[in-house]
Structure formats: structure tokens, C-alpha cells
Amino acid sequence: MEKQYGFGIDLGGTTCKLGLFCADGTLLEKWEIPTDTGDNGVHILPDIAASVEMKLTERGIEKSAVLGIGIGVPGAVDQTGVVHRCVNLGWGVVNVQTELSNLIGLPVHVANDASIAALGEAWKGSGAGMSGMLLITLGTGIGGGIVLNGHLWNGYNGAAGEFGHMLVNPNETELCSCGKRGCLEQYASATGLVRCMRLQLQTDGQPSRLREVESFTAKDVIDAAKDGDALALAVVQSSYEMLGAAAANLCNALNPEAVILGGGVSKAGEILLRWMRPGFEKAVFHACKSCHILLASLGNDAGIYGGLKMVLESGNTNETRCRD
């Protein structure tokens, strides 16, 4: 039977996003299931397998017509599909590729979740048609992915794209979640922006509307900055100038065609790019200045598209339109 279908899966700590696709990249259906992190995450892969089985039954699709499953997970993944420590899933060392394949009876391909989001953006999003691009995901933390010559670069042991743990301030005294100090994530992530704003409120006597807010978010800080709150504006300009310099250093090292910003913080829009520009221009090598800084366009669907693209890149098939 001709293999016409594939699944892309984006596994997060709260929900797992699943997509059923035609092999030509047409998204037929997407849905979510809760991520059950109880009992050290032992139920997660069986739940995913059961959801895929249910969808195949609903659609009347035989497994012989399915190319496989591509899944992104929040941790470093080696070349054999083994995940080493997914803290927010409760996992230690888990062979996702083998275990999920045995549960569902289909080929499985695994990579880091931010990496497959990069692959999705490179294929069907803001990076479509580019020879090389980087995705920086700005959320609770900062992750990323590298696509070179149209292919995902995972690094030596699957840890490529940890942009959030680039050292940007050697004088930082507070610890990052990774145990180091002065990481980009401490400034430009959602939690980092809130941290920096709180510190600014403690050390600077200027008025700010956020002094009256007991518990504010990164969006609150950005909105205040957009509205002309001087203290908030100083914080976001400082944080995203650091992000711009970090993006420039990545461009200097890899010379991509574009750096694309995704994740919840990127919803700030074009103004985020303007705040980054001074840091980028100060740090970028002259021959790399043509690198585009863009916003991601696939949103929360980037991971499921990237998951399918991993399946297609496995070499099993050409892109095929479904008979649906």
C-alpha cells in the first residue's frame, strides 16, 4: 500500500500536540492530549500511542499507509533516539524511539522540541526556501534549533540549539536554572524579563505603573514599555539588546540566512525586532549583516510540522498527496 500519511507530535510538560498529515505536508487534523507526568512520566508514551491508534481507527487508516511518527521532546536527544533528562516530564534516560515504536508499531523519529520547531519553520514557515536559518524560542526559557542546507543540525550528542545558556553577563550573581550565572535566559526569556523588572523596581526610584501590580508577567512588562513606561522600557531595551548581540554572535559563527524568533514572548511583534537591532548591529560581523531577523509564522504548529518533516527526511518516501 502506498504510504500517504504521517504524524507530527510536539510533547510538552502540560500538553502534547499531535497532527495527522498527508505526506505532502497537508495538515488533516490536529488535537491535544494532557501530558501525564505522574509516576515519573511512565504513562506519557502509552497515552501518545493510544491517541494515535484512536485517530487511525477514526479515519479508517491502515498502519501500512503511514510513513511514521516524528516527535519533539523537551530535552537533549542522541542519535539513537534516547532522551537524557526531561525534568519537566519526570524522565531520566528514556529511549523514546524504541519504546514508542514498540507501542505503536510504526517507525519513530525523535529530536528536541525546539529543534523540530525550527525544522517546521524552515519547511513551511518564515524560513521556507532558505538555505540556512536559526530559530530562537522565547518562552518560559529560551531554546532554539539550527537548520543548515535544509537539514536539522542536532550537534554531537543532540544538545545543539541551547541558545538560552549562552553567557551574556559574566558579572551576574544570581543562578540560572541550569546552575550557571549570566545566561541569556536570565534576561530575555519571559521569566528573565520579569526578574529584571523586579530588580529594576527595587534599585531605581523612578515611577512605574508596575509598582502597583503585585504579580506581573512578561507581557505586562512589554505592554508597559510599549505605552511609554520609562522603567519598563529601560528593562526591555537592555534585555533585548542582549538578545540582539547573542543573535549576532550566532550569525557570525554560522552565517545563516535568517534568525527567526518564536515562542510566547515573540508575540510582542515587530517592536521586539526594533529593540534587538542595536545589539545586533553592534556585534555582527560586517559580512553577516545581511542576515534577516524575522518573526516565526507557524505559532504552536511549528513542532508538529517539524515532526512530519523529520519523517519525510528519513528517506522512506517522496512527498505524496493523500487520497482523503
C-alpha angles and dihedrals in degrees: 000000000000112000105235105156142060140174129230117196131188111194116202134173094256106025138013116221117209131188132190112208142180111241090252090065099262109147109226100178141347130196142159137232127191117260108237104209094173120120090026092302097297092141097053101086095040088051091051092048091049091050092051091047090051092051092050090051093047091051097040091236120156117222088235087069093055122093095200146268129290115197134184119207131189098251145054113296123198127214093271094057095257117145117213111208120337096186096184090052095047091242128142112179111346128170095218094174096055098036097048092042091053091049097049104026094232135107112271129201121192136195140151113292096238090048094055090046087057090050090050092051090047091052106037106002141058093319097053112139095013122128093219137003142163127221119208112193114206111197135112083327133005123259135155151176139229125220116185124179088352094303132105115251109210098173131229096313104009099273100109116130100041089141093152091070097056110125109248102156118035090183096061114125101190121084122246118224087258092060096253129102131238099024120161088241089067090065114024104035121089092258091043093053091051090048092052092047092051091051091049092051090052096049104032122063096203117124118260132171088228090069086076094051115088096197117018131176135218088261089056090053092048093045090050090050091050089052093054101261098160097209094048091045091054090052097049093044091052094045096047094043084061089050090050092052090048090051089050092052090051089050090050090053101041106018096217123180091237145006109215124199120215138159131075097301091056087069085082083085133205093346088070089061090051091052090051096048100082092053092045095050092046094054106031121105111242094244091054098050092102091070109121120231107209142166120247116252107195097065114188091352095068093091097052091048089049090049092056091046089057089056092050091048091056087085097241098120152355117254106279131188116237123242089227 
